[in-house]
Amino acid sequence: MDATTKNKIAEFICGDLKEKHPIYRSSFYLSKFFQEVGINEVHDGSSRNPWTSNLINRLSGVDLQKVIIRLASPKLYGGDREKIQLALRTLNEILMVEGLKISIEGVNPILSKIVPNYNFEETSKEDISKFEFLPPPNFDFLNFEFGLAEILKKRWVEINNCIENDSPIGAIILMGSVLEGILLGMFQKNPRIANSAKNVPKQKDGSVKYFADWTLNEMIDVAHEIGWIQLDVKKFSHVLRDFRNVVHPYHQLSNNFNPDIDTCKISWMVIQASFNDIERWIGSSKSNV
């Protein structure tokens, strides 16, 4: 690894730039960080950046990998999403020149090899490289039936894989399935609230439909009526639902619709906003108990 890259990692650890580094580390916390990853070093009171840079440049490849993995770990930041995203963004800016990329699978950082691309004329690939991978929401917080949260986490990672491989249609179809999974899980967990909605979908005989038979359109409308998602999220969720229909080739043909990286950005934020609204509703309902 180039010395310049190592020096940037050292700067990241020290954390002097708030806009690029999630944590500032004083002398005590520098020592604590290295000891947490199994490197028995104690800061000697000298200037922090040169000391850290010297140490990073002396590390073996194995120890350096431990440092990078720890710097990307959501556990290091206590699950703080803003800090996690900042860490991933800055680390990947540093590591790209070395042909490396750090991503999150579940809560585990994964260091993988990539082909670095600094051909700025290739605008489409440049746009994809700028796409910021959002770590999965805390699906476990929703307390769905066993196994569903894990499926949603894996699909979240698959969405990122589709985007990185320039497959926006695959990404959008998966996003629609994640939104549907979140809403269906909420309905199954809260049947009394869901079935009390005025616009609850019904069979021809007037009986309420089983949740599994609800369309995504019906799920979105009911979720808004009972206060799980706000009006803006409802409207954007319907847009994602329509995007998701590109799973049908004739729908794509008739609408002359060719989704791209910008479509993915919009759609991914819709899922995140839906989760945030539902998370707030759950928190509010608990506080009122």
C-alpha positions, -999 to 999 in steps of 0.1 A, spaced: 0 0 0 13 34 -9 26 56 19 2 84 9 -27 61 14 -14 50 48 -10 86 58 -46 93 49 -57 64 70 -36 78 99 -54 112 95 -88 94 95 -79 77 128 -68 110 144 -100 126 132 -91 163 129 -114 171 100 -150 169 112 -164 170 76 -145 139 67 -137 120 99 -165 106 122 -144 106 155 -118 129 169 -92 109 190 -71 124 217 -39 107 230 -59 83 253 -83 73 226 -56 67 200 -40 42 223 -74 27 231 -83 23 194 -51 4 185 -54 -18 216 -90 -27 207 -78 -42 174 -50 -61 191 -21 -37 184 -3 -31 217 8 5 212 5 35 236 7 71 224 38 87 238 25 122 240 41 134 208 22 151 180 -7 128 172 -7 127 134 31 119 129 29 93 156 -1 76 141 13 78 106 46 63 117 27 34 134 4 28 104 35 26 81 51 0 103 20 -23 104 19 -57 87 -7 -62 60 -28 -83 84 -28 -56 111 -35 -29 86 -65 -48 74 -78 -51 110 -75 -13 114 -95 -6 82 -122 -31 91 -125 -16 126 -127 20 112 -157 9 91 -175 -11 118 -210 2 127 -203 -10 162 -175 15 166 -200 43 160 -227 29 182 -250 24 151 -250 62 144 -260 62 107 -245 96 98 -212 86 112 -212 52 95 -220 68 62 -193 94 66 -168 66 75 -177 46 45 -175 76 21 -141 88 34 -126 54 36 -136 44 1 -122 77 -12 -89 67 4 -89 31 -6 -101 33 -42 -66 42 -55 -54 9 -40 -81 -11 -58 -100 -17 -25 -136 -10 -13 -151 -13 21 -188 -22 24 -212 -34 51 -230 -67 51 -254 -68 80 -232 -52 106 -200 -66 93 -175 -46 73 -163 -64 41 -130 -54 24 -130 -64 -12 -109 -58 -44 -122 -35 -72 -108 -22 -104 -100 15 -97 -114 38 -124 -101 74 -128 -113 78 -164 -134 109 -158 -148 108 -194 -168 77 -185 -196 97 -168 -220 68 -162 -194 48 -142 -183 79 -124 -219 85 -113 -222 50 -100 -189 54 -80 -204 85 -64 -235 65 -52 -233 63 -15 -242 29 -2 -267 32 27 -261 7 55 -293 -14 62 -318 1 86 -322 -17 119 -348 -41 106 -345 -60 139 -362 -30 156 -394 -38 138 -396 -71 156 -410 -91 127 -415 -128 126 -383 -148 128 -361 -147 96 -378 -118 79 -354 -91 91 -325 -112 79 -341 -115 44 -346 -77 42 -310 -71 52 -297 -95 25 -319 -78 -1 -306 -44 10 -270 -57 2 -282 -72 -31 -296 -38 -41 -262 -23 -36 -246 -51 -57 -271 -44 -85 -262 -7 -85 -224 -14 -85 -229 -37 -115 -250 -11 -134 -282 -31 -131 -308 -4 -121 -338 -25 -131 -328 -53 -108 -321 -28 -80 -355 -11 -83 -374 -44 -84 -356 -54 -52 -364 -20 -36 -401 -25 -43 -399 -59 -27 -382 -45 4 -409 -18 8 -436 -45 4 -418 -67 29 -417 -39 55 -454 -30 51 -466 -66 50 -446 -73 81 -462 -44 99 -497 -54 89 -492 -90 100 -479 -77 134 -507 -52 139 -538 -68 123 -564 -50 145 -550 -15 135 -547 -24 99 -581 -39 95 -598 -9 112 -587 14 83 -616 29 63 -601 20 30 -591 -15 40 -592 -37 9 -621 -61 7 -632 -92 -13 -662 -90 -36 -684 -105 -8 -674 -76 15 -650 -95 37 -615 -81 44 -588 -95 22 -560 -116 38 -529 -95 41 -510 -117 17 -536 -108 -10 -531 -70 -6 -515 -52 -35 -486 -28 -28 -509 0 -38 -534 -10 -11 -506 -14 15 -493 21 9 -527 37 11 -537 20 43 -502 26 59 -507 63 53 -543 63 66 -534 47 99 -504 70 104 -475 48 97 -461 69 68 -465 106 61 -482 120 30 -449 128 12 -437 92 18 -470 78 6 -468 98 -27 -432 88 -33 -439 52 -24 -465 51 -52 -438 63 -76 -415 35 -64 -444 10 -69 -448 22 -105 -411 20 -111 -411 -15 -96 -436 -25 -124 -407 -26 -149 -406 -63 -138 -432 -66 -166 -414 -60 -199 -446 -47 -216 -451 -21 -188 -416 -8 -195 -422 -8 -232 -455 10 -230 -441 37 -207 -408 40 -226 -391 39 -192 -354 32 -188 -343 36 -151 -308 48 -143 -286 56 -113 -307 87 -105 -339 65 -104 -321 42 -79 -311 72 -57 -347 84 -55 -361 49 -49 -336 40 -22 -344 72 -2 -381 63 -4 -375 30 14 -353 48 40 -380 74 46 -407 47 49 -386 29 75 -380 62 94 -417 71 95 -426 36 108 -398 36 133 -411 69 147 -446 56 148 -435 25 168 -415 47 192 -445 70 197 -469 41 203 -445 27 229 -442 60 247 -480 62 249 -484 28 265 
